[in-house]
Amino acid sequence: MSIAEVVFVLGPPGAGKGTQCTRIKDSFGYIHLSAGDLLRAEQKAGSEDGELIKDFIKEGKIVPIEITIRLLEKAVVSAGATKVLIDGFPRNKENLDGWEKEMVETGKMHTKFMLYFECAEEECLSRAMGRNQNRADDNVESFKKRIATYTSSTVLVLEEFNTRGLLRKVDANGSPDQVWDLTRQLFLTEGDTPLLANFMAPIPNIGEISAPTPTPLPNLDEISAPALPLFNASLSVDPSGPEQESVVLSLGEGEGEEEEEEEYSGILSLCNIL
């Protein structure tokens, strides 16, 4: 299996990481793994790890790194992916150290860069309270705990990636489309190539295609030819010898018009004259 190339994605709760990751996946061929979604799926499975995860999330605490890394590795391997987005991870220095020891130093994964969505706390709170996903931690009190945990732990991770020259920031305070414009340009700058489908114009529905209206042909009875001048013409031959004569062509325009004569001389044989 080829070494997977990983882009980590961080941002405060409500910054819209999931929305943008979906667009990155569809446009550039990454698989999208949300550490939070994997953890929530595990707790719904009713396993021992799931019960521990439930308690940690409810208290706004970080889930032990061993559990998170195990779930992430399993998801990457099962997908057979070589381009991976992992959002919501690493959340602290312990996460980062554990990941590098288990995944990077063993040659299983390669870190491309850290993508960080910057978003004001007021905007994040508004989004979190309005998304109605029935999450136990989507209330004001739990949200504030999550913000406090984020501020005290992930900032150190961001500093580490910044020191390595691997931190990429995107302003996430705008609309999803505005944020996507910035995100897409970032990935193009980093050398990612859009999938072929993104270069192709959508194929129209055949049922929606209408044939052009044909231009009607004119009625021939209504077409009148332009008036042409009338000419009177006469031809006379005046032989001047056995082998030569003058040919006189008289042209006259209409009745009553003065005729104009133009003389053409030529050598004609008698057989042609006769």
LUMVEX-600816 format. One line per 5 residues: number of its first residue (from 0); their letters; for each residue x, y, z of N, C-alpha, C, CB. Coordinates in steps of 0.05 Angstrom, whole numbers. Glycine has a CB too. Example, Ala and Ser with C-alpha at 12.3 -4.5 7.8 and 13.67 -1.06 7.14 Angstrom:
% LUMVEX-600816
0> as> 264:-114:156:246:-90:156:264:-66:156:226:-89:181; 257:-45:142:273:-21:143:258:1:157:282:-12:114
% end
This chain:
% LUMVEX-600816
0> msiae> 17:-24:0:0:0:0:17:25:0:-19:0:24; 10:45:-17:25:70:-18:22:86:8:16:87:-42; 42:102:14:40:119:38:19:140:34:68:132:44; 0:142:53:-21:162:51:-11:190:57:-44:154:70; -19:209:42:-12:237:46:-35:251:61:-7:252:19
5> vvfvl> -29:262:84:-49:272:103:-49:303:105:-46:260:130; -73:314:103:-76:343:109:-94:344:134:-90:358:85; -83:354:156:-98:358:180:-115:384:178:-80:359:205; -138:383:190:-156:407:188:-165:414:217:-181:401:170; -159:438:225:-168:448:251:-183:474:248:-144:451:270
10> gppga> -198:481:269:-213:505:270:-231:503:294:-229:511:244; -240:525:305:-257:524:329:-284:511:322:-262:552:340; -298:499:341:-324:488:336:-343:508:322:-337:478:362; -356:500:301:-373:518:287:-360:533:264:-385:537:305; -334:528:259:-320:542:238:-327:532:210:-290:539:242
15> gkgtq> -341:509:208:-349:499:182:-329:480:169:-354:522:163; -313:467:186:-293:448:175:-305:426:159:-277:436:198; -327:415:169:-339:392:155:-349:400:127:-362:381:171; -362:423:125:-372:432:99:-350:435:79:-387:459:102; -328:448:87:-306:452:69:-291:426:62:-286:472:81
20> ctrik> -289:408:81:-276:382:76:-292:366:55:-274:366:102; -318:368:56:-334:354:36:-329:365:8:-365:357:42; -326:391:6:-320:403:-20:-291:396:-30:-323:433:-19; -273:395:-11:-245:387:-18:-245:358:-28:-226:390:6; -260:341:-14:-262:313:-22:-273:310:-51:-279:297:-2
25> dsfgy> -294:324:-56:-308:322:-82:-291:334:-104:-335:335:-81; -276:355:-98:-261:369:-119:-233:358:-124:-259:398:-112; -220:348:-103:-192:341:-106:-186:311:-100:-176:357:-88; -206:295:-95:-203:267:-92:-192:257:-65:-185:258:-112; -194:273:-44:-186:264:-18:-209:247:-5:-179:288:1
30> ihlsa> -203:230:14:-224:220:31:-225:238:56:-219:189:39; -248:240:67:-252:258:90:-258:241:115:-274:278:85; -240:244:135:-244:231:160:-247:252:182:-221:211:166; -269:251:196:-272:269:219:-267:253:244:-301:281:219; -247:262:259:-241:248:284:-265:248:302:-217:261:298
35> gdllr> -279:270:303:-303:271:320:-325:251:311:-314:299:320; -329:249:285:-350:231:274:-342:202:281:-353:234:244; -316:195:278:-307:168:284:-311:161:313:-278:164:276; -305:181:330:-309:177:359:-338:173:366:-296:200:374; -355:190:354:-384:188:360:-396:161:349:-399:211:348
40> aeqka> -386:153:326:-396:127:315:-388:104:333:-385:123:287; -364:106:345:-354:85:362:-370:84:388:-325:89:369; -378:107:399:-393:106:423:-421:96:418:-395:134:436; -432:100:395:-459:89:388:-457:59:385:-469:102:362; -434:49:379:-431:20:375:-433:5:402:-404:13:362
45> gsedg> -432:20:424:-436:8:450:-412:-7:461:-458:-11:449; -388:-2:450:-364:-16:459:-354:-3:484:-342:-16:437; -334:-16:497:-322:-4:521:-309:22:514:-301:-24:533; -295:23:491:-283:49:482:-305:70:478:-267:45:457; -328:60:468:-350:79:463:-360:92:488:-372:64:449
50> elikd> -362:78:510:-371:89:535:-351:110:545:-375:67:556; -325:104:543:-304:123:551:-306:148:534:-276:110:549; -309:144:508:-311:167:490:-335:185:498:-314:158:461; -357:173:504:-381:188:511:-376:206:535:-405:169:517; -363:195:555:-357:211:579:-338:234:574:-346:193:601
55> fikeg> -318:229:558:-298:250:551:-311:272:536:-274:238:535; -327:266:516:-340:286:499:-359:303:516:-355:273:475; -375:290:533:-394:305:550:-380:325:568:-410:285:566; -357:318:577:-342:335:595:-324:355:580:-325:319:614; -324:354:554:-308:372:537:-279:366:539:-313:400:546
60> kivpi> -272:341:545:-244:333:548:-234:319:522:-240:315:572; -207:317:520:-195:303:497:-196:273:501:-166:313:493; -204:259:481:-205:229:482:-176:219:481:-222:217:458; -169:198:496:-141:188:496:-132:182:467:-140:162:512; -107:189:462:-96:188:435:-96:160:424:-68:198:436
65> eitir> -92:140:440:-91:112:430:-117:105:416:-85:93:454; -139:113:428:-165:107:416:-169:121:389:-188:114:435; -162:146:389:-166:162:364:-149:153:341:-160:192:370; -123:148:347:-105:139:326:-114:112:315:-76:137:336; -123:94:332:-132:68:324:-155:70:304:-139:51:348
70> lleka> -174:87:311:-197:91:294:-190:104:267:-219:108:308; -172:123:267:-163:137:243:-148:117:224:-146:161:249; -130:102:236:-114:84:219:-133:63:206:-93:70:236; -151:53:222:-170:33:211:-186:44:187:-189:23:233; -195:69:190:-210:81:168:-194:86:143:-222:108:178
75> vvsag> -169:95:146:-152:99:123:-145:73:109:-126:113:132; -138:53:124:-131:27:112:-155:14:98:-121:8:134; -178:16:110:-202:3:98:-210:17:72:-225:4:118; -204:43:70:-211:58:46:-190:55:24:-215:88:52; -166:46:32:-144:44:12:-136:71:1:-152:25:-10
80> atkvl> -138:92:17:-134:119:8:-105:128:8:-151:138:25; -98:145:-10:-71:157:-11:-72:188:-6:-57:151:-37; -96:199:-6:-100:228:-1:-122:230:20:-107:244:-27; -114:240:44:-132:239:67:-134:266:80:-122:218:87; -159:274:86:-165:297:103:-173:287:130:-187:315:90
85> idgfp> -161:296:151:-169:289:178:-175:315:193:-146:273:193; -201:319:198:-208:344:212:-214:339:241:-233:357:198; -207:359:257:-210:356:286:-187:342:300:-235:342:292; -165:340:286:-142:325:297:-117:335:284:-145:294:293; -94:336:298:-90:331:327:-99:355:344:-60:325:332
90> rnken> -111:349:366:-122:370:383:-103:381:404:-147:360:397; -81:367:409:-61:377:428:-34:365:420:-69:370:457; -13:373:435:14:364:429:17:334:433:34:379:447; 2:324:453:3:295:457:-8:280:433:-13:287:483; -30:290:422:-41:278:397:-20:278:375:-66:293:388
95> ldgwe> -7:301:371:12:303:349:36:284:353:22:332:348; 46:284:378:69:266:384:62:237:380:79:271:412; 38:230:389:29:202:386:25:194:356:3:197:401; 14:213:341:10:207:313:36:203:298:-6:231:300; 55:221:303:81:219:289:96:194:297:98:244:295
100> kemve> 93:186:322:107:161:330:94:136:317:106:159:361; 68:135:317:54:112:307:51:112:276:27:110:320; 48:135:264:41:136:235:64:146:218:17:153:232; 77:168:226:97:181:209:124:166:211:101:210:217; 133:161:235:160:148:239:160:120:229:168:149:268
105> tgkmh> 137:107:228:135:80:218:131:79:187:112:65:232; 129:102:175:126:104:146:98:98:136:144:85:133; 78:98:153:50:93:145:37:117:133:34:82:169; 43:141:143:30:165:134:51:188:130:9:174:155; 44:207:114:61:230:110:44:255:113:74:230:81
110> tkfml> 54:274:130:39:299:135:45:320:113:45:310:163; 24:329:99:28:349:78:28:377:90:6:346:57; 6:384:104:5:410:118:-19:410:137:4:434:98; -20:430:153:-43:435:171:-60:457:160:-34:442:200; -86:452:155:-105:472:145:-120:482:169:-124:461:123
115> yfeca> -119:508:174:-132:520:197:-153:541:188:-112:533:216; -178:536:197:-200:555:191:-204:575:214:-227:540:185; -197:600:209:-200:621:229:-229:631:230:-180:644:224; -241:632:253:-269:641:255:-274:654:283:-289:618:250; -287:676:283:-292:690:308:-311:674:326:-305:718:303
120> eeecl> -307:676:352:-322:660:371:-352:665:369:-313:666:400; -361:690:365:-389:697:362:-401:683:338:-393:727:360; -387:682:316:-397:669:292:-399:639:296:-379:675:268; -379:628:309:-379:599:315:-403:591:333:-353:590:329; -408:608:353:-430:602:372:-457:603:357:-430:622:395
125> sramg> -460:623:340:-485:625:324:-489:601:307:-484:650:307; -468:592:294:-471:568:276:-477:543:293:-445:564:260; -462:539:315:-466:515:331:-494:513:343:-445:515:353; -505:535:351:-531:535:363:-553:532:342:-536:560:379; -547:537:317:-567:536:296:-567:511:280:-564:559:278
130> rnqnr> -547:493:283:-546:470:265:-563:447:274:-518:461:263; -572:446:299:-592:427:309:-586:398:300:-619:434:298; -563:388:309:-555:361:303:-561:342:326:-526:359:296; -574:352:347:-581:336:371:-556:324:384:-600:314:362; -535:339:384:-511:330:398:-512:338:427:-485:341:384
135> addnv> -502:321:444:-503:326:473:-486:351:480:-493:302:489; -466:357:463:-448:379:470:-455:404:454:-419:371:463; -479:404:440:-487:428:426:-507:445:443:-500:420:399; -497:455:465:-512:474:481:-492:495:490:-527:461:506; -501:517:500:-483:540:505:-461:532:525:-499:563:516
140> esfkk> -469:518:547:-449:511:567:-428:492:556:-463:498:591; -437:471:542:-417:452:531:-400:466:509:-432:428:519; -413:484:494:-398:497:473:-375:514:485:-417:515:456; -381:528:506:-360:544:519:-337:527:530:-372:561:542; -344:503:540:-323:485:549:-306:476:526:-336:460:563
145> riaty> -319:471:503:-304:462:479:-286:484:469:-323:453:457; -295:509:470:-279:531:461:-255:534:480:-296:557:460; -259:532:506:-237:534:525:-216:513:521:-248:533:554; -226:488:516:-207:466:510:-191:471:485:-222:439:508; -206:480:464:-193:487:439:-171:508:442:-214:496:418
150> tsstv> -178:529:456:-159:551:459:-134:543:474:-172:574:474; -137:527:495:-114:520:512:-97:498:500:-124:512:539; -108:482:482:-93:459:472:-84:461:443:-109:434:476; -103:468:426:-96:468:397:-78:490:388:-121:469:380; -78:512:403:-60:534:396:-31:525:396:-64:558:416
155> lvlee> -24:508:415:3:498:416:10:481:391:8:481:441; -10:466:381:-6:450:357:-2:468:333:-30:431:353; -18:489:331:-15:508:309:12:521:309:-37:530:311; 22:528:332:48:540:334:70:520:324:55:548:363; 66:495:331:86:474:322:86:472:291:79:447:334
160> fntrg> 62:472:279:61:470:250:71:496:237:32:464:241; 66:518:250:76:544:239:107:544:239:65:567:255; 119:534:261:148:532:263:160:515:240:156:522:290; 145:494:233:155:476:212:149:487:184:142:449:215; 134:509:182:127:520:156:104:505:143:151:520:138
165> llrkv> 88:491:159:67:474:148:39:483:156:71:445:157; 36:508:165:10:518:173:-2:535:150:13:535:199; -27:529:143:-41:544:122:-67:554:134:-47:526:96; -72:580:134:-96:592:146:-116:601:125:-88:615:164; -141:598:132:-163:607:114:-183:622:132:-177:584:99
170> dangs> -192:646:123:-212:661:137:-239:648:133:-213:691:127; -251:638:155:-276:623:154:-300:639:164:-274:597:169; -298:665:166:-320:681:176:-342:687:154:-310:707:186; -335:682:129:-354:688:108:-374:665:103:-340:694:82; -389:667:81:-408:647:73:-393:622:65:-426:657:51
175> pdqvw> -406:599:64:-392:574:54:-380:577:27:-412:551:54; -393:591:9:-382:595:-18:-357:613:-17:-403:607:-37; -358:634:-1:-334:651:1:-311:636:13:-341:676:18; -316:621:33:-294:605:46:-284:584:26:-304:591:72; -301:573:10:-292:553:-9:-274:565:-30:-317:539:-22
180> dltrq> -280:589:-39:-263:602:-59:-234:604:-49:-274:630:-66; -232:611:-24:-205:614:-12:-192:586:-8:-207:628:16; -208:567:1:-197:540:5:-188:527:-21:-218:523:19; -205:529:-41:-198:517:-67:-172:529:-78:-222:521:-87; -170:555:-76:-145:568:-87:-121:558:-71:-148:598:-85
185> lflte> -124:554:-46:-102:544:-29:-93:517:-39:-110:542:0; -111:498:-44:-104:472:-53:-92:472:-81:-128:453:-52; -101:490:-98:-89:493:-124:-60:502:-122:-105:512:-142; -56:521:-104:-29:532:-99:-11:510:-88:-30:555:-79; -21:492:-72:-6:470:-60:0:448:-80:-20:459:-36
190> gdtpl> -10:450:-104:-4:430:-125:-25:409:-129:21:417:-119; -48:411:-116:-69:392:-121:-83:397:-147:-89:392:-97; -90:376:-161:-103:378:-187:-132:371:-184:-89:360:-208; -150:388:-193:-179:381:-191:-185:356:-207:-196:404:-202; -205:341:-198:-214:317:-212:-224:325:-239:-236:303:-196
195> lanfm> -222:306:-258:-230:311:-286:-258:321:-288:-227:286:-303; -276:311:-271:-305:319:-272:-308:349:-268:-321:304:-252; -289:362:-254:-291:390:-248:-283:408:-271:-275:397:-224; -270:395:-292:-263:410:-316:-286:409:-337:-237:400:-328; -304:390:-334:-323:384:-355:-349:400:-349:-329:354:-356
200> apipn> -360:411:-371:-386:424:-369:-408:404:-364:-392:442:-394; -428:410:-349:-450:391:-344:-464:384:-370:-469:401:-324; -471:358:-374:-486:350:-398:-515:357:-394:-482:320:-403; -527:371:-413:-555:379:-410:-573:355:-413:-562:400:-431; -597:357:-401:-617:337:-403:-628:338:-432:-640:341:-382
205> igeis> -629:315:-445:-638:314:-473:-666:325:-475:-637:286:-484; -682:320:-455:-710:329:-456:-713:359:-454:-726:317:-434; -691:372:-445:-692:402:-443:-680:416:-467:-677:410:-418; -670:400:-486:-658:412:-510:-680:416:-531:-635:394:-521; -683:440:-541:-703:446:-561:-689:453:-587:-721:470:-553
210> aptpt> -700:443:-609:-689:448:-636:-693:477:-643:-701:429:-657; -674:489:-657:-677:517:-665:-701:520:-684:-652:527:-679; -715:542:-682:-738:547:-699:-728:553:-728:-755:571:-689; -738:537:-748:-728:542:-775:-738:568:-786:-737:519:-793; -722:581:-803:-729:606:-816:-748:599:-839:-704:621:-825
215> plpnl> -772:611:-839:-791:604:-861:-781:613:-888:-818:617:-856; -786:597:-909:-778:604:-936:-797:625:-947:-777:579:-954; -787:643:-963:-805:664:-975:-824:651:-996:-789:686:-987; -847:663:-999:-866:655:-1019:-856:664:-1046:-895:667:-1014; -852:645:-1065:-841:651:-1091:-858:670:-1106:-835:626:-1107
220> deisa> -885:668:-1101:-903:686:-1116:-900:715:-1108:-932:678:-1111; -889:719:-1084:-885:747:-1075:-859:759:-1082:-889:748:-1045; -842:742:-1095:-815:752:-1103:-817:764:-1130:-794:729:-1102; -809:789:-1134:-809:803:-1161:-780:807:-1169:-825:829:-1159; -775:801:-1194:-748:806:-1205:-743:835:-1209:-744:791:-1231
225> palpl> -719:844:-1205:-713:873:-1210:-717:880:-1239:-685:879:-1200; -726:905:-1244:-730:914:-1271:-703:917:-1285:-745:941:-1272; -701:906:-1309:-677:908:-1325:-681:927:-1349:-668:880:-1335; -661:942:-1356:-664:960:-1380:-668:943:-1405:-638:978:-1383; -684:954:-1423:-690:941:-1448:-670:950:-1469:-719:946:-1457
230> fnasl> -661:932:-1486:-643:939:-1507:-654:929:-1534:-615:926:-1502; -649:946:-1554:-655:938:-1582:-628:933:-1595:-671:960:-1597; -625:910:-1607:-599:903:-1619:-603:894:-1648:-585:881:-1603; -585:902:-1665:-586:893:-1693:-557:887:-1702:-598:915:-1712; -555:868:-1719:-529:859:-1729:-529:860:-1759:-522:831:-1719
235> svdps> -510:874:-1770:-508:875:-1800:-480:868:-1808:-515:903:-1810; -478:854:-1831:-452:846:-1841:-448:861:-1868:-450:815:-1845; -426:875:-1870:-419:890:-1895:-393:880:-1906:-418:921:-1889; -394:860:-1923:-369:850:-1934:-354:871:-1950:-374:825:-1952; -329:873:-1945:-313:892:-1960:-294:878:-1979:-297:910:-1942
240> gpeqe> -295:852:-1980:-277:837:-1998:-283:808:-1995:-247:842:-1991; -270:792:-2009:-276:763:-2008:-268:750:-1981:-261:749:-2029; -250:762:-1966:-242:749:-1941:-244:768:-1917:-214:740:-1944; -256:791:-1919:-257:810:-1897:-284:826:-1898:-234:830:-1898; -295:830:-1876:-320:846:-1875:-321:860:-1848:-345:829:-1879
245> svvls> -339:880:-1846:-343:894:-1821:-369:884:-1808:-345:925:-1826; -368:880:-1782:-391:872:-1767:-400:896:-1750:-386:846:-1749; -424:904:-1754:-435:928:-1740:-456:919:-1720:-446:949:-1760; -452:926:-1695:-471:919:-1674:-484:944:-1664:-458:903:-1651; -509:946:-1667:-524:970:-1658:-539:963:-1633:-543:980:-1680
250> lgege> -535:980:-1612:-548:976:-1586:-565:1000:-1580:-528:971:-1563; -590:997:-1574:-607:1019:-1568:-622:1013:-1542:-626:1025:-1590; -625:1032:-1524:-639:1027:-1499:-667:1039:-1500:-623:1040:-1475; -686:1020:-1504:-714:1029:-1504:-721:1042:-1530:-720:1048:-1482; -747:1045:-1534:-757:1058:-1559:-753:1088:-1556:-786:1051:-1564
255> geeee> -746:1099:-1579:-742:1128:-1580:-716:1137:-1571:-763:1141:-1564; -699:1119:-1562:-672:1127:-1553:-653:1127:-1577:-662:1107:-1531; -634:1144:-1576:-614:1146:-1598:-596:1122:-1597:-598:1172:-1595; -594:1108:-1620:-577:1084:-1621:-548:1091:-1622:-584:1068:-1646; -533:1074:-1609:-504:1077:-1609:-493:1053:-1625:-492:1078:-1581
260> eeeys> -474:1059:-1642:-462:1039:-1659:-433:1035:-1652:-466:1045:-1688; -425:1010:-1651:-397:1004:-1647:-389:983:-1667:-393:993:-1618; -368:990:-1681:-359:973:-1703:-337:954:-1695:-350:990:-1727; -340:929:-1702:-320:909:-1696:-311:898:-1723:-330:886:-1678; -286:899:-1728:-275:888:-1753:-261:862:-1747:-255:909:-1766
265> gilsl> -263:843:-1763:-250:818:-1760:-247:804:-1786:-265:801:-1740; -231:784:-1786:-227:767:-1810:-244:743:-1807:-197:759:-1813; -263:741:-1824:-282:718:-1824:-279:703:-1850:-311:727:-1820; -282:678:-1849:-281:662:-1874:-308:663:-1887:-273:632:-1868; -308:658:-1913:-333:659:-1928:-353:639:-1919:-327:655:-1957
270> cnil> -343:616:-1910:-361:595:-1901:-377:604:-1876:-346:569:-1895; -364:620:-1859:-377:630:-1835:-397:652:-1843:-357:641:-1815; -389:669:-1863:-407:690:-1872:-432:678:-1883:-394:709:-1892; -429:659:-1900:-452:646:-1913:-467:628:-1894:-443:630:-1937
% end
